[in-house]
Amino acid sequence: MRFKLLLLFTVLVGCIGGAFNVSGQTLQSVKLGWEASPSFNVIAYTIRYGLASGTYSYLTNVGNQLIGTVNDLQPGSRYFFAVTAMDSSGNESLPSGEVSYDVPAIPLLPPSITLSSPIEGDSYVAPADVTLAASVLDNGHTISMVQFYNGTNWVGEADAPPYSLVWSNVPSGDYVVLGRLVYDSGSTVDSGPVSLSVAPIPLSPPSITLSSPIEGDSYVAPADVTLAASVLDNGHTISKVQFYNGTNWVGEADAPPYSLVWSNVPSGDYVVLGRLVYDSGSTVDSDPTSLSVTMVGPPWQTLDIGNVGVEGSVTQANDAFTITGAGRIAGTRDQFQFVYQTLSADGQIQAQVQSAAGDLTNNCSGLMIRENLATGSRYALVGVGQNLALRWQRRANTWGNSFGTTSGTAAPPNCWIRLTRTGSNISGYKSADGTNWTRIAGRNFNMATNAYVGMVVASGNTNAATTSAFSNVSVSP
Amino acid sequence: MFSIRSFRIAGLALALLAFSWLAGAEEYSASDTNIVSDPQTQDDNLQPIVPAEPATLGAAASVNLLQEGINEESESDLADNCAQTIPVTDIAAKLESILADGSIGAACLRESLVRRWATNDPVSASSWAAQISQSSAGLDAVRQVAVAWAAVDFSAAGRWLGQLPETDAAKEAMLGAAYEAARDQPTVALEFATGLGAGKDRDNLLAHAAAQWAVLDPSAAAGWAQTIPHSAIQQQVIASISAALADTDPGAAADLASISLSPGEMQNRAAVEIAQRWAENSPRDAAAWISMFRVSALKDVATQDLMSIWTEQDPVDAADWWKRLPDGRIKFDASRAYRQALDHPNQFSKGRQNQ
């Protein structure tokens, strides 16, 4: 019994009876139809099929139907089909004519790509280094590379996992980046776009540094102190530089070189700073700088020896000094204004007395070598005293009495005086012209090696001061 | 010549000593005090500063004038000489005999006697001074004993002063004693000074004693100064040491001042003092050091001092140096100081004296 097998149609039933994956493929079905067997006693048909012609390894009983469906066919394979009929006695006919069917292969899903960096909305600061990285699912495809794009502009590519690179020095702006996966023979698939922003470089605030004075600078009063600042604008608009003494405004400069002269600064310790005003009124301060203004310049120092009722003062102009002092240099203790420096062993001080005020007993304006700064110290003195008498005076013993003598009359400014220490001897001299000198007196002192030498002014009264002037002051210390 | 007041002193001495002593006193005043007559003012002939009416002054008035220091130079020498002739064992009796005398001569003699007594028998002298310490003469005596005793035994003098009522006079005496000790025993004075309360007295004593120590043992003094907690007083002490050290080792002094002093007034002063002393010993080396200063007022001053000292020593060499300076402020300062030194020579140069 032979009959004609008619292939009616094939239907891809991807998931009939539940799809399962075999090597990533979905199994398929085919529906067959055939003409009825001419035999009258047929009760059932069987579809026999296999992967080789004439060899039917599989069968499906379909009953007394003229159509049947064969499931679970392997995609991409060629199957060969035939139908047999069975009569009521159980006899099976020979197979029908054979038909074949190529089960179509299921196409592969495309690979996929997702940017893992940056993340949507990420923000950076220029110049930014942005890491571009992609996660790839190959779906059975051959991955060639991942290309990264800034919009349509190629940025770079990575041909192997982890498919990442660093996009360097990205300037400020808004960007949309994507990854493009290149696979198989040049096919591509893009990731979703990711937006990122790179903010512009924030402007650093401007900076200001005082270039003058320098920390620790010292001046002599009344001082003219140059205040100057170095400014780095860092792109800002500089309005001006203000200079402050502590919290007190001193002055300001609105253009380079940002400097001014702070004039007539009296003696004292000061802390100054520069305040930079920029943009719309923002300010930044320099570091503070300490300076001192002293009544006298180095190496001179000033001190009221003993207890005076009126504080002494000094002004200096190079080697000229105007000294105001109260007190008396007498008896066992002294009070006077001392403008001095240290004296090591031998040495000398010399000066021209420009003026010597005061007509009281124990008034004196002169030069002194003094063992220490206590009121009862040993000392030797040459100077101009009451009624312009040239005077030599000394205290040979600590807390001892003072003794003195006079040697004529001075006529300032034609009056020069000098004290010289050589070994233990201290001698006083006078001169009318600074050239021809006459020794007034001298004495041996048991005085410490390191002593003090300088100018003295004592009014003769502890509660009233007088002023004397010296010039051409020189010391060999 | 001998003044009327000298004769008053001599008269007092006469009462205490033999008549024959007066001639010796007059000779002493002329030869040992180094008071040389001024040949240009022969008539002045070293006039003593004479009280207005010495012959009519009472005791109180005389003491007052003494406190004002109106005394003749030779007067004290006369008193000193007189005191030297009195045996130590007789000093107490002599002092008692003139204690009530308010004259200048008596005060001078008391001072000399107390000093001599305290030097030779401080225990007896201090005991006597303590007994009369409530009087004006007693306060003078306490100070004189303290100073004289401290010169030989500061600790003993200190212990004695510590037993006296704590008065300003006692404090003054103690401070004077410390200064006296500082001359030869600076570490003793420093130890005392460190125990004083903060203030000008303490700071000045510290700086003074440290400078004396620097003469005796520079490295020890400098090392000790470094141990003082950083403060104004540490800076003052180091500045003082560096100035003292500069006389013998200016290079070391310069290092000390550069490293251990903070920029500012103290360092500036020390720098000039070192430059001065260095210039006295080696102006070329000093010039090299000063050349390293940044242009500033400090450099101006140091250059001027250098030139003054150098010109005194060797004007040719000094001129050679400043003329090679580049034009500018420093050269101007140097040339001005050079000319000034030529116009008004100081006539004193350690460098020249050491040659």
Contacts between the chains, C-beta under 8 A, distances in Angstrom:
chain1	res1	chain2	res2	distance
A	214	B	263	7.6
A	214	B	294	7.9
A	215	B	263	5.8
A	216	B	262	6.6
A	216	B	263	2.8
A	216	B	264	3.8
A	216	B	265	7.9
A	216	B	267	7.0
A	216	B	268	8.0
A	217	B	263	7.9
A	217	B	264	8.0
A	217	B	296	7.2
A	218	B	264	6.3
A	218	B	265	4.5
A	218	B	268	4.9
A	218	B	297	7.4
A	218	B	298	7.2
A	219	B	297	6.6
A	220	B	297	7.3
A	290	B	264	7.1
A	292	B	264	6.2
A	292	B	265	4.6
A	294	B	265	6.0
A	297	B	297	6.7
A	297	B	301	5.7
A	298	B	265	7.3
A	298	B	268	4.4
A	298	B	269	4.0
A	298	B	271	7.0
A	298	B	272	4.2
A	298	B	273	7.7
A	298	B	298	6.5
A	298	B	301	6.0
A	299	B	243	7.8
A	299	B	269	4.8
A	299	B	270	7.9
A	299	B	272	4.2
A	299	B	273	4.6
A	299	B	276	7.0
A	299	B	301	8.0
A	300	B	269	7.9
A	301	B	269	7.0
A	318	B	304	7.8
A	319	B	340	7.7
A	328	B	68	6.4
A	328	B	69	7.4
A	329	B	69	6.7
A	330	B	67	6.6
A	330	B	68	4.3
A	330	B	69	2.8
A	330	B	70	7.2
A	331	B	66	6.5
A	331	B	67	3.7
A	331	B	68	5.9
A	331	B	69	5.0
A	332	B	67	7.2
A	332	B	140	6.5
A	332	B	143	7.1
A	341	B	269	7.9
A	341	B	273	6.8
A	342	B	211	7.1
A	342	B	240	7.0
A	342	B	243	4.7
A	342	B	244	7.5
A	342	B	273	6.0
A	344	B	243	6.7
A	344	B	244	5.8
A	344	B	246	7.2
A	344	B	247	3.9
A	344	B	277	6.4
A	345	B	247	6.1
A	345	B	350	8.0
A	346	B	350	5.8
A	346	B	353	6.7
A	347	B	348	7.4
A	347	B	350	7.1
A	348	B	346	6.4
A	348	B	347	7.8
A	348	B	348	3.7
A	350	B	344	8.0
A	350	B	346	5.7
A	350	B	347	7.8
A	350	B	348	7.7
A	361	B	68	6.0
A	361	B	70	6.6
A	362	B	68	5.2
A	362	B	69	6.1
A	362	B	70	7.4
A	371	B	179	7.2
A	371	B	183	7.8
A	372	B	179	5.0
A	372	B	182	7.7
A	372	B	204	6.9
A	372	B	205	7.7
A	372	B	208	5.0
A	373	B	204	4.5
A	373	B	208	7.2
A	374	B	175	5.9
A	374	B	176	6.7
A	374	B	179	5.9
A	374	B	201	7.3
A	374	B	204	7.0
A	374	B	205	7.8
A	375	B	172	7.7
A	376	B	143	7.0
A	376	B	172	6.8
A	376	B	176	5.4
A	377	B	179	6.9
A	385	B	49	7.9
A	389	B	49	7.7
A	391	B	49	7.5
A	392	B	35	7.8
A	392	B	73	7.0
A	393	B	69	6.9
A	394	B	73	7.5
A	396	B	76	7.1
A	397	B	111	7.6
A	397	B	115	6.4
A	397	B	144	7.6
A	397	B	147	7.0
A	398	B	147	4.6
A	398	B	176	4.9
A	398	B	179	6.1
A	398	B	180	5.5
A	399	B	140	7.6
A	399	B	143	4.0
A	399	B	144	6.2
A	399	B	146	7.9
A	399	B	147	5.5
A	399	B	172	7.5
A	399	B	173	7.3
A	399	B	176	4.9
A	400	B	76	7.9
A	400	B	111	5.8
A	400	B	115	7.6
A	400	B	144	7.2
A	401	B	66	6.2
A	401	B	69	6.9
A	401	B	71	6.4
A	401	B	76	6.7
A	401	B	107	6.9
A	401	B	108	6.6
A	401	B	111	6.0
A	402	B	69	3.6
A	402	B	71	6.9
A	403	B	69	7.2
A	403	B	71	4.3
A	403	B	72	6.6
A	403	B	73	5.1
A	403	B	75	6.3
A	403	B	76	4.6
A	404	B	49	5.8
A	404	B	69	6.5
A	404	B	70	7.6
A	404	B	71	6.5
A	404	B	72	7.7
A	404	B	73	6.4
A	405	B	35	6.7
A	405	B	46	5.1
A	405	B	47	7.0
A	405	B	48	5.5
A	405	B	49	6.7
A	405	B	72	6.0
A	405	B	73	4.5
A	405	B	74	7.9
A	406	B	44	7.2
A	406	B	46	7.3
A	406	B	47	5.1
A	406	B	48	7.6
A	406	B	49	5.9
A	407	B	38	5.2
A	407	B	41	6.6
A	407	B	44	5.9
A	407	B	46	6.0
A	407	B	47	7.9
A	408	B	38	6.3
A	408	B	40	7.9
A	408	B	41	4.0
A	408	B	44	4.5
A	420	B	348	5.9
A	422	B	353	7.6
A	425	B	34	7.2
A	427	B	34	7.2
A	430	B	38	7.5
A	434	B	344	5.1
A	435	B	344	7.9
A	437	B	347	7.4
A	438	B	38	5.1
A	438	B	39	6.9
A	438	B	40	5.8
A	439	B	36	5.2
A	439	B	38	7.9
A	440	B	35	8.0
A	440	B	36	7.7
A	440	B	38	6.5
A	440	B	46	8.0
A	441	B	33	7.5
A	441	B	34	6.7
A	441	B	35	4.5
A	441	B	36	7.0
A	441	B	46	7.3
A	441	B	73	6.5
A	442	B	34	4.1
A	442	B	35	7.5
A	442	B	36	7.4
A	443	B	33	6.4
A	443	B	34	5.8
A	443	B	73	7.8
A	444	B	34	7.6
A	446	B	183	7.4
A	447	B	183	7.7
A	448	B	182	6.5
A	448	B	183	4.5
A	448	B	208	7.3
A	448	B	212	5.4
A	449	B	212	6.4
A	449	B	215	4.9
A	449	B	244	7.7
A	450	B	208	7.3
A	450	B	211	3.9
A	450	B	212	5.8
A	450	B	214	7.5
A	450	B	215	6.5
A	450	B	240	7.7
A	450	B	243	7.5
A	450	B	244	4.8
A	472	B	340	7.6
A	472	B	344	5.3
A	474	B	308	5.9
A	474	B	341	7.9
A	474	B	344	7.4
A	474	B	346	4.8
A	475	B	276	7.6
A	476	B	276	7.8
A	476	B	280	6.8
A	476	B	309	6.7
A	476	B	312	7.6
A	476	B	346	5.9
A	476	B	348	4.8
A	476	B	349	6.2
A	476	B	350	6.2
A	477	B	273	6.6
A	477	B	276	5.2
A	477	B	277	6.6
